[in-house]
Amino acid sequence: MSQAITITGIGPLDFGKLQKDWEKWIAAQPLAVEVAFVTLQSALTGAGFGYLLGSMSNIDPTGAAADANPAMAAQFKMLQAGGPWVQARNLAALMGTNAGLTCAIKKLRGGKEDVYGSMGASFGSGVVYSLVSGSPNPFQAAVTTGIAFALFNGLFYQIGQAFKPEHPDTDYDRGCYMLKTLGLQKYQENLKKGLLTDPTIMLWNESALCEAKIPPGPRLLILHHLDQFRNPSSVLKPALPLPPLPPLSEQQLAVAGSRK
């Protein structure tokens, strides 16, 4: 839910819209610029969070509360180690590196997100976190910390995916069905990478399909097929309706019947 605040002389300020515009602008920048901004933004967030945790040194984990819960007292002592600025530095390095590597890996892999990309970013952030934290044996500690971060994050990623609800993606049904009828179903993922959704199907052209990394031969077949449905220059053969949607599956038919 977007929140708007009215400022005298400026008008309503919609923070939700500002955030979306900012993310859209960042995504349109070159890879190096996007990674730099994402890293800086997450590093500042981590620094603020680390400083807050380090400031908990004002809390004295002694007395009756510590005797009743020694584990909690031990956690407080860990947070107090080094003070707020050290914690701010460590978490800034951790969160900034993780966000930057996640963005870079995702871009370089064509927008693909999976456990391997998540583990790669976690390994890099673990290495950097170990180096800035300090260790008697920095190389060995950096490698072991990076591996531990990667394994734990990979495990949590898989657990999260297992409990993630599946929502059918219907934005590409018409385009994917058209590719299937042309025997080009192997390029269905290219539509999603290029954001060639069904509402844009009648606007597809050579350059759009090329940017989606669809080879010349399949591009010609797709454009020739679409020309059957958009033929404004023909007098004897009027333009046909949009390419059809795929037939409903048994599960979709059952859901539709239950709604009647």
N, C-alpha and C positions, 0 to 999 in steps of 0.2 A: 504494500500500500504506500503510495507516494505521499509525502508530507509537504505542505506548502506553508510558508511563513510570509506574511505581508510586511514589507518594509516601506516606510513612508518615503514617498518620492520615487520609489522603484516599482512597487507593485508586488504581487504574490511571487514568491520564490519557491519553485517546485524542486526539492532536492532529489526526488526520484528521477525526474527528467534530466536534471543536471548530471546525475551519475550515469544515466544511459548515454547521454551525449558525449560525456568524457570517455566512456568505454568504447563507443563507436569511433571516436577520433583516434584513440590509442590503437585500435585494431587496424585502422587504415594507414598507419605509419610503417616505414621500413622495419625489418626485423630487429636491427640493432637499436633503433629508437624505442620500439615497443618494449623490448626486453629491459632497456635501461629505465624506462618510466615504471614498469611493473616492479622491478627490483627495488627502486628507490621508494616507491609507495609502500611496499611490504616491509622494507627495512625501517622506515619511520614508524610504522605500526608496531613492529617488534621492539624498537627502541623504547617507545612509550610504555608498552606492556612490561618490558624488562625493568624499566625504571620504577614502575609501580610495584613490581614484586620485590625489587631490591630495597624499596622504601619500607618494607615490612620489618626492617631491622629495628624499628622503634617498638615493635611488639616483643615483649620479654617472654619467651617460651619456658618459663620456670614456674615453680609454685605448684599448687594443687592441680591445676589444669594439665601441666606437663607430667606430673606423677600419674594422673589418671589416663593419659594418652601419650605415652612416650614416642610413638610413631609420628604423631602430629608434631611433637616438639622437634624431632629429628628433621622433618621436612622444613620447618621454619628455619632451622640452623643452616640447611643447604641453601635456602633462598637468601639468607643473610650474608653468605660468603661473598666477599668482594665488594659489597655495597651496591647501591642503585646504578651507578654508572657502568660498572663491570657487567651487571646483568643486562643493562640496556645495550651494551656493545655486543654481548653474546647472542641475545635474541634478535638483534638487528641483523647480524651476520647470518643466523640460522634462517629466519623468515625471508629475508631479502634474497639469499641465494636459492632457496627452495622455489620461491615464486618466479624468479628470473629463469632458472633452469626448466621449470615446468612450462613456461611460456615458450622458451626457445625450442625445447624438444617437441612440443605440440606443433609449432609452426613448421619445423624442419620435416616432420612426419606427415605433413599435409592435413593437420587438424585431428589426427588420430589420437585417442586417449585410451590407454590401457594400463595394466599393472606394470609393464616394463618401463613405460615412460615415467610413471610415478616412482618406481624404485630407483631409476636413474637420477631423478631430481633429488630424492632423499639421500642417495649416496653422496652426491656433491655437497648438499647442505650439511651432512654429517661431517665430511672432511673439513669444510670451512669452519664449522662450529668448533671442532676439536683443535684446529690450528689457532684460532683466536682465543680460545679458553686457556691454552698453555698446557704443556705436558713435558715430563722429563724425556720422553722418547716421541717427538712430534710425528715422525713418519709412521711408525707403527700404530700409534694412537689414532692418527687420522684415518688410516685404512680400516682398522677394526671398528672405529666409531661409524664410518661411512657404511660399512657392511651391516652393522647392527641397525642403523637407521633404515637402510634399504629393506632389510628383511622384515622389520616390524611394520613399516609402512606398507609393504607388499601384502603382508598378512591382513592388516586392517582394511586395505583396499578390496581384497577378495571377500572379506566378511561383509563389507558395505555393499558390494555388488550383489552378493547372495540375498540380501534383504531389501534390495532396491526394487520398488514396484515397477512393473513393465507397463509403459504407456505406448500404445501403437502410434507410430509416426505416419500420419495420413497426409502430410504435406507433399509427398512425392509419389502417391499411389498412381496417378494418371501417367506421369512420366515413366515410372518404373515398368508399368504394364505395357506401355508403348515400346520400350526397349526390349521387353520380353517377346513381344509379337514380332519384332524385327530380328530376333536372335542375338541381341546385343546386351543381354542381361548382366554381362560382366562389367558394364560401365554404369551400373545403377549407383554405386558408391560415388562416382564422379559427380552425379547430380547433387548429392548432399554436400560434397566438398565445395562445389561452385554455387551452392544455395539456389539451384535452378528448380524452384518449387512449381507446383501445378499452376498457380495463378500467373506464372511468367512463361508458360509453355508456348503461347502463341507469339511471344517476343523473341524466342530463341533465334540466334543468327550464327554466322560463321565464327565471329570473334568470341561470343559467349561460350560456345561449345569448345573452342580452342583453349580458352582460359580454364575450362573445367578439365583440360588435358584428355579430351576425347580425340583419337587419331583422325586423320583426314577422311579415310574410307567410311567409318561409321558416321562421321559428321554429315557426309553427303547423303547417306541413307536416311538419317534422321530428318534433315532439312527437306529432302524429297518427299518423305512421308508427311511432314507438316504442311507442305505446299498443297496437298490434297484437301486440307481443311481451311487453308487461308489462300484463296485464289481470287483476289479482288479484280484482276485484269481480265478474267474470263467472263464473257457475256453469256455463252451457252451453258456454262457449268458454274452455277453459283457456289459460293463458299459453303462448305459443309460445317456442321457443328464441331465442337471440340472433340479431340480424340476421346474414346470412351474410357470409363473407369473400369478397373478389373472386377470380375464377378465377386459377389460376397461369399465369404467362406461359411462353412456350416456353423461355426461359433458365432459369426456376425449375424447370420440369419436367425439363430436361436435368440440372440439378444434383441434383435428387432422385433421378433414375434412376442417376446415377453413384455415389450413396451406398449403393445397394442391393447 
